[in-house]
Amino acid sequence: MKMASTYLPEENRAQNIVNGLREKGVQLVEFIYVDYNGVARGKTVTIDSLSRHIVDGVGLTLVQFAATARDEIVDVPGLTAVGESRLVPDLDSMHILPNHPQVATFMCDHLTQDQQPFTADPRGLLQRVIADAAQDGFTAQATYENEFMLRNAETDAPANDNFCFDTDAMEFAYDFISEMIDQLKQMGIGIDKYYPEAGTGQHELPMRPYPLLQAADNEIWFKREVRAVARKHGMRATFAPKPDMQTEGNGGHLHLSLWDQAGHNVLADAQDPVGLSQQGYYFVGGILAHIRGLLALTAATVNSYQRLQPGEWSSAYAAYGKDNREAAVRIPSTQWDHVAATANIELKASDATANPYLALAGLLSAGLDGIRNHIDPGAPVNVDPATLTDAEREAAGIQRLPLTLDEALQALNADALFKDLMGEQMLTGYTAVKQADINHFAHYDDQAIGTETAHLY
């Protein structure tokens, strides 16, 4: 948990930030948060009023955490039109928007009127999980590996229809990608590589790993900048998990590594055939033990489960393996000359419709539970689990992942780890918002779900 001094910074630091922004010509300042739909929302203040808000924040009605992605309000006790929280900026998160140099932006924490963390706030939850890990002597780094599709802004047709890793697709995208990399660099986000992917009009631009809170913030800024630059190039970007039933879907794979106080990657063992230490195996064991409920946080929409199908390289089974792209947890190969530095676990059953603070909080908590309770993940799976018989999967302890968001939500609410982690107000609110989505799409056909989700995300 953050200390009060971080929530209520010294006046001189806050005023120095205000003065610096004014000198840079900033006129507007955003106070941003992320709702249970994974949608970034916020309020904007003028530079002239920033001095009054940078410490005390701005008010926000409590009912906003009961809003769906379509702005429907669901009935959640304690999240009503009565009362408000305060959006208080995290001063370490400040950036100036590359496309709008007159606008600065902050990620915010939600505080109650008596200056305490608001229990429904996902960003506050992630900070609490980070603090819990630190008490065990661990820090974590993570990143999202996002796939997205580019479409013509006027016709909504795929902007390109080239092949996976095709050089023609690269040529098509290079102007867009170069501008993306430059703008993300201005926001402190490093990009590792670029390549066109297998879906029609699909591209991938993996970010470098960062400390957990920054990694979650980066995911929000990344998606925003991709959309902004796409618009400048006459395109629209969608991160929807399965916008088109006839082509591959968009993943938002989560990569995470765990480090001790001496700076050692505690998940890695270069001598192990899979590349995992004993703690690494336990960490994977924890993820697999809780994965059914975890999916409600990492694959957070009805459309997510249209992607999580056998043979789609998205994972459909609760298994792990070395470079197994059909397992829910993949242990990626490391760089030859940076084995310890690049060792990590990848959760493939994840996409960009998730609230990244909830997703990372759930992932780290599940893994730590595995370490604390020595949860054995079983043997690694070195084949596509879908190619095994039912009897072979049962003997190996390999279960099918939830088939629907409703199934994952039920698992989330039945999992003691997540019930304790999220608390009653957050879990109730999150479940109600997701149940509203399930009800909304109940009578849609498959493609209609994909089409609407593509316009929401």
Residue pairs with C-beta under 8 A, 6 or more apart in sequence:
1 117
1 124
1 127
1 128
1 131
2 109
2 117
2 127
4 115
6 90
7 88
7 109
7 111
7 115
8 55
8 115
9 55
9 91
11 55
13 91
14 51
14 54
14 55
14 91
15 51
17 54
17 91
17 94
18 47
18 50
18 51
18 54
21 29
21 47
21 50
21 96
21 104
22 47
24 96
24 101
25 101
25 102
26 47
26 96
26 101
26 102
26 103
26 104
27 46
27 47
27 102
27 103
28 44
28 45
28 46
28 47
28 102
28 103
28 104
29 44
29 45
29 46
29 47
29 50
29 103
29 104
29 105
29 106
30 42
30 43
30 44
30 103
30 104
30 105
30 106
31 42
31 43
31 44
31 45
31 53
31 57
31 58
31 87
31 89
31 106
31 108
32 40
32 41
32 42
32 105
32 106
32 107
32 108
32 220
33 40
33 41
33 42
33 60
33 87
33 107
33 108
33 110
33 121
33 123
34 40
34 41
34 122
34 123
34 220
34 355
34 356
34 357
35 41
35 64
35 65
35 67
35 355
35 433
36 65
36 122
36 355
36 358
36 429
36 430
36 433
36 434
37 67
37 68
37 69
37 300
37 353
37 355
37 433
38 300
38 352
38 353
38 354
38 355
38 356
38 457
39 69
40 220
40 223
40 224
41 64
42 87
42 108
43 58
43 60
43 87
44 103
45 53
45 58
54 89
54 91
55 88
56 86
56 88
57 86
57 87
57 88
57 89
57 108
57 111
58 86
58 87
59 84
59 85
59 86
59 87
60 84
60 85
60 86
60 87
60 110
61 81
61 83
61 84
62 78
62 79
62 80
62 81
62 82
62 83
62 84
62 85
62 120
63 73
63 79
63 80
63 81
65 76
65 79
65 120
65 429
65 433
66 73
66 74
66 75
66 76
66 79
66 80
66 429
66 432
66 433
67 73
67 74
67 433
68 74
68 433
68 436
68 437
68 440
69 437
69 456
69 457
70 440
70 456
72 436
72 440
74 432
74 433
74 435
74 436
75 432
76 428
76 429
76 432
76 433
77 425
77 428
78 120
78 425
78 429
79 120
79 425
79 429
83 113
84 113
85 110
85 111
85 112
85 113
85 118
85 121
86 110
86 111
86 112
86 113
87 108
87 109
87 110
88 108
88 109
88 110
88 111
89 106
89 107
89 108
90 106
90 107
90 108
90 109
91 106
93 106
93 107
93 214
93 217
94 104
94 105
94 106
95 104
95 105
95 186
95 187
95 188
95 221
96 103
96 104
96 105
96 186
97 103
97 104
97 105
98 182
98 183
98 186
98 187
98 225
99 183
99 225
99 228
99 229
99 232
107 123
107 217
107 220
108 123
109 117
109 121
109 123
109 124
109 127
110 117
110 118
110 120
110 121
110 123
110 124
111 117
111 118
112 118
117 124
117 128
118 124
119 423
119 425
119 426
120 425
120 426
120 429
121 426
122 355
122 357
122 358
122 361
122 426
123 213
123 216
123 357
125 357
125 358
125 361
125 421
125 422
125 426
126 212
126 213
126 216
126 357
126 358
126 360
126 361
127 213
128 361
129 212
129 360
129 361
129 364
129 365
129 421
130 139
130 140
130 212
130 213
130 364
132 365
132 368
133 139
133 140
133 258
133 364
133 368
136 368
136 371
136 372
137 260
137 261
138 258
138 259
138 260
138 266
138 368
139 211
139 258
139 259
139 261
140 211
140 212
140 256
140 257
140 258
140 259
140 364
141 209
141 210
141 211
141 212
141 215
141 256
141 257
141 259
142 209
142 210
142 212
142 215
142 216
142 254
142 255
142 256
142 257
142 360
142 363
143 206
143 207
143 208
143 209
143 210
143 215
143 218
143 254
143 255
144 207
144 215
144 218
144 219
144 222
144 252
144 253
144 254
144 255
144 350
144 352
144 356
145 204
145 206
145 207
145 251
145 252
145 253
145 254
145 255
145 346
146 204
146 205
146 206
146 207
146 219
146 222
146 223
146 226
146 239
146 250
146 251
146 252
146 352
147 197
147 199
147 202
147 203
147 204
147 239
147 249
147 250
147 251
147 252
148 202
148 203
148 204
148 226
148 237
148 238
148 239
148 250
148 352
149 158
149 199
149 200
149 201
149 202
149 203
149 237
149 238
149 240
149 243
149 244
149 250
149 454
150 158
150 159
150 160
150 173
150 176
150 201
150 202
150 203
150 230
150 235
150 236
150 237
151 157
151 158
151 159
151 201
151 235
151 236
151 237
151 238
152 158
152 159
152 234
152 235
152 236
153 230
153 231
153 234
153 235
153 236
154 234
156 236
158 200
158 201
159 172
159 201
159 235
160 168
160 169
160 172
160 173
160 196
160 201
161 200
161 201
162 168
162 169
162 172
162 196
163 169
163 196
164 196
164 197
164 198
165 195
165 196
166 196
169 196
169 203
170 194
170 195
170 196
173 194
173 196
173 203
175 233
176 229
176 230
176 233
176 235
177 194
177 203
177 205
179 229
179 232
179 233
180 191
180 205
180 225
180 226
180 229
181 191
181 194
181 205
183 225
183 228
183 229
184 190
184 191
184 207
184 221
184 222
184 225
185 191
187 221
187 225
189 207
189 208
189 218
189 221
189 222
190 207
190 208
191 205
191 206
191 207
191 208
192 206
192 207
192 208
193 205
193 206
194 203
194 204
194 205
195 203
195 204
196 202
196 203
196 204
197 203
197 204
197 248
198 247
198 248
198 313
199 244
199 247
199 248
199 249
199 250
200 244
200 246
200 247
202 247
202 248
202 250
205 222
205 226
207 215
207 218
207 219
207 222
209 215
209 255
209 257
209 344
210 218
212 360
212 364
215 356
215 360
216 356
216 357
216 360
219 252
219 352
219 356
220 356
223 239
223 352
226 237
226 239
227 236
227 237
230 236
230 237
238 250
238 454
238 455
238 457
239 250
239 252
239 351
239 352
239 353
239 457
240 249
240 250
240 303
240 353
240 450
240 453
240 454
240 456
240 457
241 249
241 250
241 251
241 299
241 301
241 303
241 304
241 306
241 307
241 351
241 352
241 353
241 453
242 249
242 250
242 303
242 304
242 306
242 307
242 450
242 453
243 249
243 250
243 303
243 450
243 451
243 453
243 454
244 447
244 450
244 454
245 306
245 446
245 447
245 450
248 312
248 313
249 306
249 307
249 312
249 314
249 351
250 307
250 351
250 352
251 307
251 314
251 348
251 350
251 351
252 350
252 351
252 352
252 353
252 354
253 346
253 347
253 348
253 350
254 298
254 346
254 347
254 350
254 359
254 360
254 363
255 332
255 344
255 345
255 346
256 344
256 345
256 347
256 360
256 363
256 364
256 367
257 265
257 267
257 268
257 343
257 344
257 345
258 265
258 266
258 267
258 279
258 283
258 367
259 265
259 266
260 266
264 340
265 340
265 341
265 343
266 277
266 279
266 280
267 276
267 277
267 279
267 280
267 283
267 343
267 344
267 345
268 275
268 276
268 277
268 280
268 334
268 339
268 340
268 343
269 275
269 276
269 277
269 278
269 280
270 334
270 339
270 340
272 280
273 322
274 321
274 322
274 331
274 380
275 322
275 331
275 333
275 334
275 339
275 343
276 284
276 331
279 371
280 343
280 345
281 376
281 377
282 370
282 371
282 373
282 374
282 375
282 376
282 377
283 345
283 367
283 368
283 370
283 371
284 320
284 329
284 331
284 345
284 367
284 370
284 377
285 370
285 374
285 375
285 376
285 377
285 378
286 366
286 367
286 368
286 369
286 370
286 371
286 373
286 375
287 294
287 320
287 328
287 329
287 345
287 347
287 363
287 366
287 367
287 370
287 377
288 318
288 319
288 320
288 328
288 329
288 375
288 377
288 378
289 366
289 369
289 370
289 375
290 362
290 365
290 366
290 369
290 415
290 417
290 418
291 318
291 328
291 329
291 349
291 366
291 401
292 318
292 399
292 401
292 402
292 407
292 408
292 411
292 415
293 362
293 408
293 411
293 412
293 413
293 414
293 415
293 417
293 418
294 362
294 363
294 366
294 412
294 418
295 304
295 308
295 349
295 401
295 402
295 408
295 411
296 402
296 405
296 408
296 409
296 411
296 412
296 434
297 354
297 355
297 358
297 359
297 361
297 362
297 412
297 418
298 347
298 349
298 350
298 351
298 354
298 359
298 362
298 363
299 305
299 307
299 308
299 349
299 350
299 351
299 353
299 354
299 405
299 408
300 351
300 353
300 354
300 355
300 358
300 359
300 405
300 434
301 351
301 353
301 405
301 437
301 453
301 457
302 404
302 405
302 437
302 438
302 441
302 449
302 453
303 353
303 449
303 450
303 453
304 351
304 353
304 405
305 402
305 403
305 404
305 405
305 408
306 446
306 449
306 450
307 314
307 351
308 314
308 315
308 316
308 349
308 401
309 316
310 316
310 317
310 326
310 384
310 385
310 386
311 326
311 384
311 386
313 325
313 326
313 348
314 348
314 349
315 325
315 326
315 327
315 328
315 348
315 349
315 401
316 326
316 385
316 386
316 400
316 401
317 326
317 327
317 328
317 381
317 385
317 386
317 393
317 398
317 399
317 400
317 401
318 328
318 398
318 399
318 400
318 401
319 327
319 328
319 329
319 381
319 385
319 396
319 398
320 327
320 328
320 329
320 330
320 331
320 345
320 377
320 380
320 381
321 327
321 329
321 330
321 331
321 380
321 381
321 382
322 331
322 333
322 380
322 382
323 330
323 331
323 332
323 333
324 330
324 331
324 380
324 381
324 382
324 383
324 384
325 348
326 384
326 385
326 386
327 348
327 381
327 385
328 347
328 348
328 349
328 401
329 345
329 346
329 347
329 348
330 345
330 346
330 348
331 345
331 346
331 380
332 344
332 346
334 340
334 342
334 343
335 341
335 342
345 367
347 363
349 401
350 359
352 457
353 453
353 457
358 430
361 421
362 418
362 421
365 417
365 418
365 421
366 417
369 375
369 417
370 377
378 396
378 397
379 396
381 396
381 398
385 393
385 398
388 396
388 398
393 399
402 408
402 411
404 438
405 434
405 437
405 438
406 435
406 438
409 431
409 434
409 435
409 438
412 418
412 427
412 431
413 419
413 427
413 431
418 427
419 427
422 430
441 449
441 452
444 452
